[in-house]
Structure formats: structure tokens, C-alpha cells
Amino acid sequence: MSIESSNDEQSSASAPAQSATPIEGTVTPSAKNPDGEATGTGTVPKETAENSYDQTFRTIESKATEKKCTGKMNISGDGEILKLIGNCQQVEITGTGNMIIGGRIKDLSISGTGNIVAVNNVEQASVSGVGNSVAWRNDNATTEDTGQSNRLGSDALDGVELGY
């Protein structure tokens, strides 16, 4: 049995209307309640020319106080914005809400809360605190996370708000 369609019986109702001018742009859908209704609180994505690591590093760097690395450093203050200078051997962060950037840290440990750390090269990162974001560029870092809600890795700064 074969079914053949006749060209005379094509319905124009089933074909979408053709527009002479194409519509360009993007659409961000609104968030929906569990019942499927739109809440009207959709978000507009931000355009970025560089990745979040670079943006965060530069923003912190513009406000940071430079501090030379010593053998073992303990950052126990709250709300400090620091740029660590030199090759750091051991850095321990026990404070809250600090923003730290650096070139190289051999051994990084964080037991504080809500710290943001961006380091170009880290060998070992141990995090036992809560809500810390720690990012690095090298791909051979060893990590240990025994805390809660921490973000570690090259994309750890994605979506992080710096508050200024």
C-alpha cells in the first residue's frame, strides 16, 4: 500500500509564516514556578571578553595591598584584599571573606570561610573551611576538600560576585 499526497491539497495552515527580515538576538526564558508558570524574574547573561579567572584576578589586583611571601604565611584577618608577591612556600588562610591573589603557592591551606583565592600556580590545596572559592591555572595541582560548599579548580570563580 502506498500513500501519495496531492500537491493541490497542501494546507497553508501547517506551514509557518515566512518573514522577509530575519529576527536576530537571544532570548533568556523567565524562571518558572513548580507549576510551570513564569515568575518574571529572568536573568540576562553578562557578555564577557575574558574568562572569570582573569576578570577576578584583575579586579582583586586593582584593589589589593601587596604582601611579600615569607616562609610560612598565615592570613588570619577578615576582609583583607592581598596580592602575594614572590614564590610562596606555605600559605594558611584562617580568616573570613578575604580576597587573595598570587603567582605561585606551593602549599595552600584554607580553614576559613568565604575566601576567594586566585593563584596562577598551586601545587597542593587543602580546604576544610566553608564556602571558599579557590582557582588556579596549572593542571597538576593536588587537592583535598574536607569542608562544605567549597569550589576548587580552574572554573571555581565562575559566577563569583566580588561585591564591588
DSSP file (Angstrom, degrees, kcal/mol; ACC not computed):
  #  RESIDUE AA STRUCTURE BP1 BP2  ACC     N-H-->O    O-->H-N    N-H-->O    O-->H-N    TCO  KAPPA ALPHA  PHI   PSI    X-CA   Y-CA   Z-CA
    1    1 A M              0   0    0      0, 0.0     2,-0.4     0, 0.0     0, 0.0   0.000 360.0 360.0 360.0 134.8    0.0    0.0    0.0
    2    2 A S        -     0   0    0      2,-0.0     2,-0.5     0, 0.0     0, 0.0  -0.951 360.0-148.1-126.3 147.7    1.4    3.4   -0.8
    3    3 A I        -     0   0    0     -2,-0.4     2,-0.4     2,-0.0     0, 0.0  -0.959  16.3-173.9-115.4 125.2    0.2    6.8    0.2
    4    4 A E        -     0   0    0     -2,-0.5     2,-0.4     2,-0.0    -2,-0.0  -0.939  14.3-141.2-117.9 140.0    0.7    9.7   -2.2
    5    5 A S        -     0   0    0     -2,-0.4     2,-0.5     2,-0.0     5,-0.1  -0.758  14.0-130.8 -99.8 148.4    0.0   13.3   -1.5
    6    6 A S    >   -     0   0    0     -2,-0.4     3,-1.2     1,-0.1    -2,-0.0  -0.814   6.0-142.2 -96.4 134.0   -1.5   15.6   -3.9
    7    7 A N  G >  S+     0   0    0     -2,-0.5     3,-0.9     1,-0.2    -1,-0.1   0.742  99.5  62.8 -65.8 -22.4    0.2   19.0   -4.4
    8    8 A D  G 3  S+     0   0    0      1,-0.2    -1,-0.2    -3,-0.0    -3,-0.0   0.715  98.2  56.0 -76.2 -17.6   -3.2   20.6   -4.8
    9    9 A E  G <  S+     0   0    0     -3,-1.2    -1,-0.2     2,-0.1     2,-0.2   0.146  71.4 134.8-104.1  21.7   -4.3   19.7   -1.3
   10   10 A Q    <   -     0   0    0     -3,-0.9     2,-0.5     1,-0.1    -3,-0.0  -0.503  50.2-135.8 -71.2 135.7   -1.4   21.3    0.7
   11   11 A S    >   -     0   0    0     -2,-0.2     3,-0.6     1,-0.1     4,-0.4  -0.792  10.0-157.5 -95.2 129.7   -2.6   23.3    3.6
   12   12 A S  T 3  S+     0   0    0     -2,-0.5     3,-0.4     1,-0.2    -1,-0.1   0.648  88.4  72.9 -77.0 -13.8   -1.1   26.7    4.3
   13   13 A A  T 3  S+     0   0    0      1,-0.2    -1,-0.2     3,-0.0     4,-0.1   0.777  94.0  52.0 -71.1 -25.8   -2.2   26.4    7.9
   14   14 A S  S <  S+     0   0    0     -3,-0.6    -1,-0.2     2,-0.1    -2,-0.2   0.678  95.7  79.1 -86.6 -15.3    0.5   23.8    8.7
   15   15 A A  S    S-     0   0    0     -4,-0.4     3,-0.1    -3,-0.4     2,-0.1  -0.745  85.7-116.0 -93.1 137.3    3.4   25.8    7.3
   16   16 A P        -     0   0    0      0, 0.0     2,-0.1     0, 0.0    -2,-0.1  -0.376  37.9 -97.4 -69.0 150.4    5.0   28.6    9.4
   17   17 A A        -     0   0    0     -4,-0.1     2,-0.5     1,-0.1    -4,-0.0  -0.442  36.7-128.6 -66.9 138.8    4.7   32.1    8.0
   18   18 A Q        -     0   0    0     -2,-0.1     2,-0.4    -3,-0.1    -1,-0.1  -0.779  18.2-152.1 -92.1 129.8    7.8   33.2    6.2
   19   19 A S        -     0   0    0     -2,-0.5     4,-0.0     1,-0.1     0, 0.0  -0.829  11.2-146.2-102.0 140.1    9.2   36.6    7.3
   20   20 A A  S    S+     0   0    0     -2,-0.4    -1,-0.1     1,-0.1    -2,-0.0   0.838  89.5  50.2 -72.6 -32.6   11.2   38.7    4.8
   21   21 A T  S    S-     0   0    0     -3,-0.0    -1,-0.1     0, 0.0     2,-0.1  -0.930  87.3-129.9-110.7 123.3   13.5   40.0    7.6
   22   22 A P        -     0   0    0      0, 0.0     2,-0.5     0, 0.0    -2,-0.0  -0.402  19.7-125.5 -69.3 147.8   15.2   37.5    9.9
   23   23 A I        -     0   0    0     -2,-0.1     2,-0.3    -4,-0.0    -4,-0.0  -0.827  28.6-164.7 -94.5 128.5   15.0   38.2   13.6
   24   24 A E        +     0   0    0     -2,-0.5     2,-0.3     2,-0.0     0, 0.0  -0.843  37.2  62.5-114.9 151.6   18.3   38.3   15.4
   25   25 A G        -     0   0    0     -2,-0.3     2,-0.3     2,-0.0    -2,-0.0  -0.808  69.8 -81.9 134.2-173.1   19.2   38.2   19.1
   26   26 A T        -     0   0    0     -2,-0.3     2,-0.4     2,-0.0    -2,-0.0  -0.910  24.7-145.3-129.7 158.3   18.8   35.9   22.1
   27   27 A V        -     0   0    0     -2,-0.3    -2,-0.0    17,-0.0    17,-0.0  -0.988   2.7-160.7-125.4 131.1   16.1   35.1   24.5
   28   28 A T        -     0   0    0     -2,-0.4    14,-0.1    17,-0.0    -2,-0.0  -0.952  25.2-133.1-109.0 115.3   16.5   34.2   28.1
   29   29 A P        -     0   0    0      0, 0.0    14,-0.4     0, 0.0     2,-0.1  -0.293  22.1-108.0 -68.0 152.0   13.5   32.4   29.4
   30   30 A S        -     0   0    0     12,-0.2    12,-0.0     1,-0.1     2,-0.0  -0.430  39.2 -98.0 -72.8 151.5   11.9   33.5   32.7
   31   31 A A        -     0   0    0     -2,-0.1     8,-3.2     7,-0.1     9,-0.6  -0.374  43.2-138.9 -64.5 151.6   12.3   31.3   35.7
   32   32 A K  B     -A   38   0A   0      6,-0.3     6,-0.2     7,-0.1    -1,-0.1  -0.902   3.9-126.0-120.2 146.2    9.3   29.0   36.3
   33   33 A N    >   -     0   0    0      4,-2.9     3,-2.4    -2,-0.4     6,-0.0  -0.320  43.8 -95.9 -72.3 166.7    7.5   28.0   39.5
   34   34 A P  T 3  S+     0   0    0      0, 0.0    -1,-0.1     0, 0.0    -2,-0.0   0.787 127.0  59.9 -57.3 -25.9    7.0   24.3   40.1
   35   35 A D  T 3  S-     0   0    0      2,-0.1    -2,-0.0     1,-0.0    -3,-0.0   0.464 121.4-107.6 -83.2   1.1    3.5   24.6   38.5
   36   36 A G  S <  S+     0   0    0     -3,-2.4     2,-0.3     1,-0.3    -1,-0.0   0.392  74.8 133.8  95.1  -3.8    5.1   25.8   35.2
   37   37 A E        -     0   0    0      1,-0.1    -4,-2.9    -5,-0.0    -1,-0.3  -0.620  61.2-109.5 -84.7 140.7    4.1   29.5   35.4
   38   38 A A  B     -A   32   0A   0     -2,-0.3    -6,-0.3    -6,-0.2    -1,-0.1  -0.393  18.0-156.1 -67.3 141.0    6.7   32.1   34.7
   39   39 A T        -     0   0    0     -8,-3.2    -1,-0.1    -2,-0.1    -7,-0.1   0.634  31.0-127.2 -91.8 -16.0    7.9   34.1   37.7
   40   40 A G  S    S+     0   0    0     -9,-0.6    -8,-0.1     1,-0.1    -2,-0.1   0.625  79.8 110.8  80.6  12.0    9.0   37.1   35.7
   41   41 A T        +     0   0    0    -10,-0.3    -9,-0.1     2,-0.0    -1,-0.1  -0.243  40.1 154.1-114.0  45.1   12.5   37.1   37.2
   42   42 A G        -     0   0    0    -11,-0.1     2,-0.3   -14,-0.1   -12,-0.2  -0.267  35.3-131.7 -67.0 158.9   14.6   36.0   34.3
   43   43 A T        -     0   0    0    -14,-0.4    -1,-0.1     0, 0.0    -2,-0.0  -0.845   3.9-134.5-114.9 152.4   18.2   37.0   34.2
   44   44 A V        -     0   0    0     -2,-0.3     2,-0.0   -17,-0.0   -17,-0.0  -0.915  28.6-122.9-104.3 122.7   20.2   38.5   31.4
   45   45 A P        -     0   0    0      0, 0.0     2,-0.4     0, 0.0   -17,-0.0  -0.351  24.4-121.0 -66.2 145.3   23.6   36.8   30.8
   46   46 A K        -     0   0    0      1,-0.0     2,-0.4    -2,-0.0     0, 0.0  -0.685  18.8-128.3 -86.6 137.4   26.6   39.1   31.0
   47   47 A E        -     0   0    0     -2,-0.4     2,-0.4     2,-0.0    -1,-0.0  -0.703  29.9-171.8 -81.2 131.9   28.9   39.3   28.0
   48   48 A T        -     0   0    0     -2,-0.4     4,-0.1     1,-0.1     3,-0.0  -0.992  25.2-164.1-130.3 136.5   32.5   38.7   28.9
   49   49 A A  S    S+     0   0    0     -2,-0.4     2,-0.3     2,-0.1    -1,-0.1   0.669  82.4  30.2 -87.6 -19.6   35.5   39.2   26.8
   50   50 A E  S    S-     0   0    0      1,-0.1     0, 0.0     2,-0.0     0, 0.0  -0.855  95.3 -86.3-134.4 169.3   37.7   37.1   29.1
   51   51 A N     >  -     0   0    0     -2,-0.3     4,-2.2     1,-0.1     5,-0.2  -0.222  40.1-106.3 -76.6 169.0   37.2   34.2   31.5
   52   52 A S  H  > S+     0   0    0      1,-0.2     4,-2.7     2,-0.2     5,-0.2   0.816 117.0  58.6 -67.0 -30.7   36.1   34.6   35.1
   53   53 A Y  H  > S+     0   0    0      2,-0.2     4,-2.9     1,-0.2    -1,-0.2   0.965 109.4  43.5 -61.1 -51.5   39.6   33.8   36.4
   54   54 A D  H  > S+     0   0    0      1,-0.2     4,-2.6     2,-0.2     5,-0.2   0.909 115.4  48.7 -61.1 -43.8   41.2   36.7   34.5
   55   55 A Q  H  X S+     0   0    0     -4,-2.2     4,-2.4     2,-0.2    -1,-0.2   0.935 114.6  44.5 -62.6 -46.7   38.4   39.1   35.4
   56   56 A T  H  X S+     0   0    0     -4,-2.7     4,-2.7     2,-0.2     5,-0.3   0.931 113.2  50.9 -64.2 -45.8   38.5   38.2   39.1
   57   57 A F  H  X S+     0   0    0     -4,-2.9     4,-2.7    -5,-0.2    -2,-0.2   0.935 113.7  44.6 -57.5 -48.6   42.3   38.3   39.2
   58   58 A R  H  X S+     0   0    0     -4,-2.6     4,-1.9    -5,-0.2    -1,-0.2   0.889 113.2  50.3 -65.0 -40.3   42.4   41.8   37.6
   59   59 A T  H  X S+     0   0    0     -4,-2.4     4,-0.6    -5,-0.2    -2,-0.2   0.937 114.8  42.7 -65.6 -45.8   39.6   43.1   39.8
   60   60 A I  H >X S+     0   0    0     -4,-2.7     3,-1.3     1,-0.2     4,-1.2   0.922 111.7  55.9 -64.8 -42.8   41.2   41.9   43.0
   61   61 A E  H 3< S+     0   0    0     -4,-2.7     3,-0.3    -5,-0.3    -1,-0.2   0.859 101.0  58.1 -57.9 -37.0   44.7   43.1   41.8
   62   62 A S  H 3< S+     0   0    0     -4,-1.9    -1,-0.3     1,-0.2    -2,-0.2   0.717 118.5  30.7 -67.9 -19.7   43.4   46.7   41.3
   63   63 A K  H << S+     0   0    0     -3,-1.3    -1,-0.2    -4,-0.6    -2,-0.2   0.449  97.8 114.5-113.9  -4.5   42.3   46.9   44.9
   64   64 A A     <  -     0   0    0     -4,-1.2     2,-0.5    -3,-0.3    18,-0.3  -0.328  59.2-134.9 -80.2 150.6   44.9   44.7   46.6
   65   65 A T  E     -b   82   0B   0     16,-2.4    18,-2.2    -2,-0.1     2,-0.2  -0.873  31.6-121.2 -93.8 130.6   47.7   45.5   49.0
   66   66 A E  E     -b   83   0B   0     -2,-0.5     2,-0.4    16,-0.2    18,-0.2  -0.542  31.3-176.8 -77.1 137.6   51.0   43.8   48.0
   67   67 A K  E     -b   84   0B   0     16,-2.6    18,-2.4    -2,-0.2     2,-0.2  -0.980  23.3-128.1-138.2 123.1   52.5   41.5   50.6
   68   68 A K  E     -b   85   0B   0     -2,-0.4    18,-0.2    16,-0.2     2,-0.2  -0.477  29.7-114.6 -72.6 135.9   55.8   39.7   50.2
   69   69 A C        -     0   0    0     16,-2.7     2,-0.2    -2,-0.2    18,-0.1  -0.451  32.9-171.2 -69.1 138.8   55.7   36.0   50.7
   70   70 A T        -     0   0    0     20,-0.2    19,-0.6    -2,-0.2    20,-0.4  -0.643  45.2 -80.8-116.0-179.9   57.7   34.7   53.7
   71   71 A G  S    S+     0   0    0      1,-0.2    19,-1.3    -2,-0.2     2,-0.5   0.936 117.4   8.2 -48.0 -62.1   58.5   31.0   54.5
   72   72 A K  E    S-c   90   0B   0     17,-0.1     2,-0.4    16,-0.1    -1,-0.2  -0.990  76.5-166.8-125.9 124.3   55.1   30.3   56.2
   73   73 A M  E     -c   91   0B   0     17,-2.8    19,-2.8    -2,-0.5     2,-0.5  -0.901   6.3-164.6-113.2 138.5   52.3   32.9   56.0
   74   74 A N  E     -c   92   0B   0     -2,-0.4     2,-0.9    17,-0.2    19,-0.2  -0.978   1.9-165.9-121.2 118.9   49.2   32.9   58.0
   75   75 A I  E     +c   93   0B   0     17,-3.3    19,-2.2    -2,-0.5    20,-1.5  -0.871  25.8 153.2-104.0 101.2   46.3   35.2   56.8
   76   76 A S        +     0   0    0     -2,-0.9    20,-0.2    18,-0.2    -1,-0.1   0.434  35.7 103.9-110.8  -2.4   44.0   35.3   59.8
   77   77 A G        -     0   0    0     18,-0.2     2,-0.4    -3,-0.1    19,-0.4  -0.157  68.5-117.6 -74.0 173.8   42.4   38.7   59.2
   78   78 A D  S    S+     0   0    0     17,-0.2    19,-0.2     1,-0.1    20,-0.1  -0.950  86.3   5.4-115.9 134.4   38.9   39.3   57.9
   79   79 A G  S    S+     0   0    0     17,-2.1    19,-0.2    -2,-0.4     2,-0.2   0.684  82.7 157.9  73.7  19.5   38.1   41.1   54.6
   80   80 A E        -     0   0    0     16,-0.2    19,-3.0    -3,-0.1     2,-0.5  -0.513  31.3-155.1 -77.3 145.1   41.7   41.5   53.5
   81   81 A I  E     + d   0  99B   0     17,-0.2   -16,-2.4    -2,-0.2     2,-0.3  -0.953  28.8 170.2-120.5 107.9   42.5   42.1   49.9
   82   82 A L  E     -bd  65 100B   0     17,-2.5    19,-2.2    -2,-0.5     2,-0.5  -0.914  34.3-157.2-128.7 145.5   46.0   40.9   49.2
   83   83 A K  E     -bd  66 101B   0    -18,-2.2   -16,-2.6    -2,-0.3     2,-0.5  -0.978  25.3-143.8-114.7 114.6   48.4   40.2   46.3
   84   84 A L  E     -bd  67 102B   0     17,-3.0    19,-0.7    -2,-0.5     2,-0.4  -0.674  14.5-150.9 -82.4 126.2   51.1   37.8   47.4
   85   85 A I  E     +b   68   0B   0    -18,-2.4   -16,-2.7    -2,-0.5     2,-0.1  -0.822  53.1   8.6-102.6 133.1   54.4   38.7   45.8
   86   86 A G  E    S-     0   0B   0     -2,-0.4     2,-0.8   -18,-0.2    18,-0.8  -0.350 105.7 -40.9  97.8-178.6   57.1   36.0   45.1
   87   87 A N  E     - d   0 104B   0     16,-0.1     2,-0.4   -18,-0.1    18,-0.2  -0.789  62.0-150.2 -88.3 110.6   57.1   32.2   45.2
   88   88 A C  E     - d   0 105B   0     16,-2.7    18,-2.7    -2,-0.8    19,-0.2  -0.658  13.4-167.9 -86.2 132.9   55.1   31.3   48.4
   89   89 A Q  E    S+     0   0B   0    -19,-0.6    18,-1.7    -2,-0.4     2,-0.4   0.945  74.3   4.0 -81.5 -55.1   56.1   28.1   50.1
   90   90 A Q  E     -cd  72 107B   0    -19,-1.3   -17,-2.8   -20,-0.4     2,-0.4  -0.979  63.1-179.3-140.8 123.1   53.2   27.7   52.6
   91   91 A V  E     -cd  73 108B   0     16,-2.7    18,-2.6    -2,-0.4     2,-0.5  -0.987   4.3-171.0-125.5 127.2   50.1   29.9   52.9
   92   92 A E  E     -cd  74 109B   0    -19,-2.8   -17,-3.3    -2,-0.4     2,-0.6  -0.975   4.0-164.5-119.0 125.9   47.4   29.3   55.5
   93   93 A I  E     +cd  75 110B   0     16,-2.9    18,-2.5    -2,-0.5    19,-1.3  -0.938  24.0 154.4-113.3 114.3   44.2   31.3   55.4
   94   94 A T        +     0   0    0    -19,-2.2   -18,-0.2    -2,-0.6    -1,-0.1   0.427  47.5  93.8-114.7  -4.3   42.1   31.1   58.5
   95   95 A G  S    S-     0   0    0    -20,-1.5    18,-1.0    17,-0.1     2,-0.4  -0.039  72.5-109.0 -81.7-173.6   40.2   34.4   58.2
   96   96 A T  B    S+i  113   0C   0    -19,-0.4   -17,-2.1    16,-0.2   -16,-0.2  -0.960  84.1   2.9-123.9 135.9   36.8   35.2   56.7
   97   97 A G  S    S+     0   0    0     16,-2.2     2,-0.2    -2,-0.4    18,-0.2   0.764  81.7 154.8  68.2  28.7   35.9   37.0   53.5
   98   98 A N        -     0   0    0     15,-0.2    18,-2.9   -19,-0.2     2,-0.5  -0.558  35.2-149.4 -85.9 153.3   39.5   37.6   52.2
   99   99 A M  E     +de  81 116B   0    -19,-3.0   -17,-2.5    16,-0.2     2,-0.4  -0.978  24.1 177.0-122.6 115.1   40.4   38.0   48.6
  100  100 A I  E     +de  82 117B   0     16,-2.8    18,-2.4    -2,-0.5     2,-0.3  -0.960   9.8 178.3-126.1 132.9   43.9   36.7   47.8
  101  101 A I  E     +de  83 118B   0    -19,-2.2   -17,-3.0    -2,-0.4     2,-0.3  -0.929  11.7 158.1-126.6 157.4   45.8   36.5   44.5
  102  102 A G  E     -de  84 119B   0     16,-1.6    18,-2.0    -2,-0.3    19,-0.1  -0.989  43.3-123.5-168.0 167.6   49.3   35.3   43.8
  103  103 A G  E    S-     0   0B   0    -19,-0.7    18,-1.3   -17,-0.4     2,-0.4   0.928  91.1  -0.6 -84.7 -52.3   51.7   33.9   41.3
  104  104 A R  E     +de  87 121B   0    -18,-0.8   -16,-2.7    16,-0.2     2,-0.4  -0.987  54.2 178.7-146.9 131.4   52.8   30.7   42.9
  105  105 A I  E     -de  88 122B   0     16,-2.5    18,-1.6    -2,-0.4    19,-0.3  -0.990  10.3-165.8-131.1 123.6   51.9   28.9   46.1
  106  106 A K  E    S+     0   0B   0    -18,-2.7    18,-1.7    -2,-0.4     2,-0.5   0.951  83.0  16.5 -72.1 -49.7   53.5   25.5   46.9
  107  107 A D  E    S-de  90 124B   0    -18,-1.7   -16,-2.7   -19,-0.2     2,-0.5  -0.949  71.1-178.5-132.9 111.5   51.2   24.5   49.8
  108  108 A L  E     +de  91 125B   0     16,-3.2    18,-2.8    -2,-0.5     2,-0.4  -0.928   1.6 178.8-112.3 128.1   47.9   26.3   50.3
  109  109 A S  E     -de  92 126B   0    -18,-2.6   -16,-2.9    -2,-0.5     2,-0.5  -0.997   5.0-171.5-131.3 135.9   45.5   25.5   53.2
  110  110 A I  E     +de  93 127B   0     16,-2.7    18,-3.1    -2,-0.4    19,-1.1  -0.982  22.7 155.7-128.3 122.2   42.2   27.2   53.9
  111  111 A S        +     0   0    0    -18,-2.5   -17,-0.2    -2,-0.5    19,-0.1   0.289  55.0  94.8-120.5   4.1   40.2   26.7   57.1
  112  112 A G  S    S-     0   0    0    -19,-1.3    18,-1.0    17,-0.1     2,-0.4   0.017  74.8-103.5 -82.4-166.9   38.4   30.0   57.0
  113  113 A T  B    S-ij  96 130C   0    -18,-1.0   -16,-2.2    16,-0.2   -15,-0.2  -0.977  83.1  -0.8-129.2 134.9   35.0   30.9   55.5
  114  114 A G  S    S+     0   0    0     16,-2.1     2,-0.3    -2,-0.4    18,-0.2   0.778  79.6 156.5  65.9  31.0   34.0   32.7   52.3
  115  115 A N        -     0   0    0     15,-0.2    18,-2.7   -18,-0.2     2,-0.5  -0.639  32.4-149.8 -88.6 148.0   37.5   33.4   51.0
  116  116 A I  E     +ef  99 133B   0    -18,-2.9   -16,-2.8    -2,-0.3     2,-0.4  -0.981  19.6 179.1-118.2 121.3   38.2   34.0   47.3
  117  117 A V  E     -ef 100 134B   0     16,-3.0    18,-2.8    -2,-0.5     2,-0.4  -0.985  12.0-179.2-129.5 129.8   41.7   32.9   46.1
  118  118 A A  E     +ef 101 135B   0    -18,-2.4   -16,-1.6    -2,-0.4     2,-0.4  -0.976  11.8 170.3-128.7 116.7   43.1   33.1   42.6
  119  119 A V  E     -ef 102 136B   0     16,-2.6    18,-0.8    -2,-0.4   -16,-0.2  -0.988  32.8-144.2-129.8 133.8   46.7   31.7   42.1
  120  120 A N  E    S+     0   0B   0    -18,-2.0    18,-1.1    -2,-0.4    17,-0.9   0.888  91.2  14.7 -62.7 -38.5   48.4   31.1   38.8
  121  121 A N  E     +e  104   0B   0    -18,-1.3   -16,-2.5    16,-0.2     2,-0.4  -0.967  65.9 169.0-144.3 122.5   50.2   28.0   40.0
  122  122 A V  E     -e  105   0B   0     -2,-0.4   -16,-0.2   -18,-0.2     3,-0.1  -0.998  15.6-168.6-131.9 137.0   49.5   25.9   43.1
  123  123 A E  E    S+     0   0B   0    -18,-1.6    19,-2.9    -2,-0.4     2,-0.4   0.903  78.8  14.6 -87.5 -47.4   51.0   22.5   43.9
  124  124 A Q  E     -eg 107 142B   0    -18,-1.7   -16,-3.2   -19,-0.3     2,-0.4  -0.996  61.9-175.8-134.3 128.3   48.8   21.5   46.9
  125  125 A A  E     -eg 108 143B   0     17,-2.7    19,-2.0    -2,-0.4     2,-0.5  -0.984   2.4-178.2-126.5 121.8   45.5   23.0   48.0
  126  126 A S  E     -eg 109 144B   0    -18,-2.8   -16,-2.7    -2,-0.4     2,-0.5  -0.980   5.0-175.8-119.3 124.2   43.8   21.7   51.2
  127  127 A V  E     +eg 110 145B   0     17,-3.2    19,-2.5    -2,-0.5    20,-1.0  -0.977  22.1 154.7-126.2 123.7   40.4   23.3   52.1
  128  128 A S        +     0   0    0    -18,-3.1   -17,-0.2    -2,-0.5    -1,-0.1   0.354  53.3  90.5-123.0  -0.1   38.5   22.5   55.3
  129  129 A G  S    S-     0   0    0    -19,-1.1    19,-1.6    18,-0.2     2,-0.4   0.069  78.4 -95.3 -82.8-162.8   36.5   25.7   55.6
  130  130 A V  B    S-jk 113 148C   0    -18,-1.0   -16,-2.1    17,-0.2    19,-0.2  -0.970  88.0  -1.8-125.4 132.2   33.1   26.6   54.3
  131  131 A G  S    S+     0   0    0     17,-2.3     2,-0.3    -2,-0.4    19,-0.2   0.791  81.4 152.3  67.4  32.0   32.1   28.5   51.1
  132  132 A N        -     0   0    0     16,-0.3    19,-3.0   -18,-0.2     2,-0.5  -0.698  33.6-152.1 -93.0 147.7   35.6   29.2   49.8
  133  133 A S  E     +fh 116 151B   0    -18,-2.7   -16,-3.0    -2,-0.3     2,-0.5  -0.983  17.0 177.7-120.1 120.0   36.4   29.6   46.1
  134  134 A V  E     +fh 117 152B   0     17,-3.0    19,-1.8    -2,-0.5     2,-0.3  -0.976   2.8 177.1-128.8 118.8   39.9   28.6   45.0
  135  135 A A  E     +f  118   0B   0    -18,-2.8   -16,-2.6    -2,-0.5     2,-0.3  -0.912   3.6 172.5-124.0 149.0   41.1   28.8   41.4
  136  136 A W  E     -f  119   0B   0     -2,-0.3   -16,-0.2   -18,-0.2   -15,-0.1  -0.955  29.5-138.3-147.5 164.3   44.4   28.2   39.7
  137  137 A R  S    S+     0   0    0    -17,-0.9   -16,-0.2   -18,-0.8   -17,-0.1   0.780  73.7  88.4 -96.6 -32.7   45.7   27.9   36.1
  138  138 A N        -     0   0    0    -18,-1.1     3,-0.3     1,-0.1    -2,-0.1  -0.266  65.6-144.4 -70.5 157.9   48.1   24.9   36.2
  139  139 A D  S    S+     0   0    0      1,-0.2    -1,-0.1    14,-0.0   -18,-0.0   0.256  85.3  68.3-107.7  13.4   46.7   21.4   35.6
  140  140 A N        +     0   0    0    -18,-0.1     2,-0.2     2,-0.1    -1,-0.2   0.074  64.8 132.7-119.4  26.0   48.8   19.4   38.0
  141  141 A A        -     0   0    0     -3,-0.3     2,-0.4   -17,-0.1   -17,-0.2  -0.504  47.9-140.3 -77.3 144.5   47.5   20.6   41.4
  142  142 A T  E     -g  124   0B   0    -19,-2.9   -17,-2.7    -2,-0.2     2,-0.3  -0.888  26.0-168.4-102.0 136.6   46.7   18.1   44.1
  143  143 A T  E     -g  125   0B   0     -2,-0.4     2,-0.3   -19,-0.2   -17,-0.2  -0.904  21.2-174.3-130.2 154.7   43.6   19.0   46.1
  144  144 A E  E     -g  126   0B   0    -19,-2.0   -17,-3.2    -2,-0.3     2,-0.5  -0.952   5.6-174.9-144.5 124.9   41.8   17.9   49.3
  145  145 A D  E     +g  127   0B   0     -2,-0.3   -17,-0.2   -19,-0.2   -19,-0.1  -0.921  20.4 153.8-125.2 105.0   38.4   19.3   50.3
  146  146 A T        +     0   0    0    -19,-2.5   -18,-0.2    -2,-0.5    -1,-0.1   0.250  57.1  82.9-110.0   9.6   37.1   18.2   53.7
  147  147 A G  S    S-     0   0    0    -20,-1.0     2,-0.4     1,-0.0   -17,-0.2   0.012  82.6 -92.0 -94.1-157.0   34.9   21.3   54.1
  148  148 A Q  B    S-k  130   0C   0    -19,-1.6   -17,-2.3     1,-0.1   -16,-0.3  -0.973  88.8  -4.0-128.3 139.0   31.5   22.3   52.9
  149  149 A S  S    S+     0   0    0     -2,-0.4     2,-0.3   -19,-0.2    -1,-0.1   0.780  84.1 152.1  55.9  33.9   30.3   24.2   49.8
  150  150 A N        -     0   0    0    -19,-0.2     2,-0.5   -21,-0.1   -17,-0.2  -0.658  36.0-147.3 -90.6 151.4   33.8   24.9   48.6
  151  151 A R  E     +h  133   0B   0    -19,-3.0   -17,-3.0    -2,-0.3     2,-0.4  -0.984  20.8 177.5-120.8 122.3   34.6   25.4   44.9
  152  152 A L  E     +h  134   0B   0     -2,-0.5     2,-0.2   -19,-0.2   -17,-0.2  -0.964  32.6  47.3-126.7 141.2   38.1   24.3   43.7
  153  153 A G  S >  S-     0   0    0    -19,-1.8     3,-1.7    -2,-0.4     4,-0.2  -0.620  96.0 -51.6 125.3 178.8   39.6   24.3   40.2
  154  154 A S  T 3  S+     0   0    0      1,-0.3     3,-0.3   -19,-0.2  -101,-0.2   0.756 134.2  42.9 -64.2 -24.7   40.1   26.4   37.2
  155  155 A D  T >  S+     0   0    0     -3,-0.2     3,-1.7     1,-0.2    -1,-0.3   0.211  79.1 110.5-104.2  15.1   36.4   27.3   36.9
  156  156 A A  T <  S+     0   0    0     -3,-1.7    -1,-0.2     1,-0.3    -2,-0.1   0.694  75.2  55.2 -64.4 -19.1   35.9   27.9   40.7
  157  157 A L  T >  S+     0   0    0     -3,-0.3     3,-2.1    -4,-0.2    -1,-0.3   0.464  74.4 124.5 -95.8  -0.9   35.4   31.6   40.2
  158  158 A D  T <  S+     0   0    0     -3,-1.7     3,-0.1     1,-0.3    -3,-0.0  -0.421  87.4   3.1 -59.7 123.5   32.6   31.3   37.6
  159  159 A G  T 3  S+     0   0    0      1,-0.3     2,-0.4    -2,-0.2    -1,-0.3   0.481  91.9 146.3  80.1   2.6   29.6   33.3   38.9
  160  160 A V    <   -     0   0    0     -3,-2.1     2,-0.5     2,-0.0    -1,-0.3  -0.603  39.3-147.0 -76.5 127.7   31.5   34.6   42.0
  161  161 A E        -     0   0    0     -2,-0.4    -1,-0.0     1,-0.1    -3,-0.0  -0.832   7.6-162.7 -95.1 128.9   30.4   38.1   42.9
  162  162 A L        -     0   0    0     -2,-0.5    -1,-0.1   -63,-0.0   -46,-0.0   0.638  32.8-125.7 -88.4 -14.5   33.2   40.3   44.4
  163  163 A G              0   0    0      1,-0.1    -2,-0.0     0, 0.0    -1,-0.0   0.614 360.0 360.0  83.3  11.3   30.9   42.9   45.9
  164  164 A Y              0   0    0      0, 0.0    -1,-0.1     0, 0.0    -3,-0.0   0.286 360.0 360.0-155.7 360.0   32.5   46.0   44.3
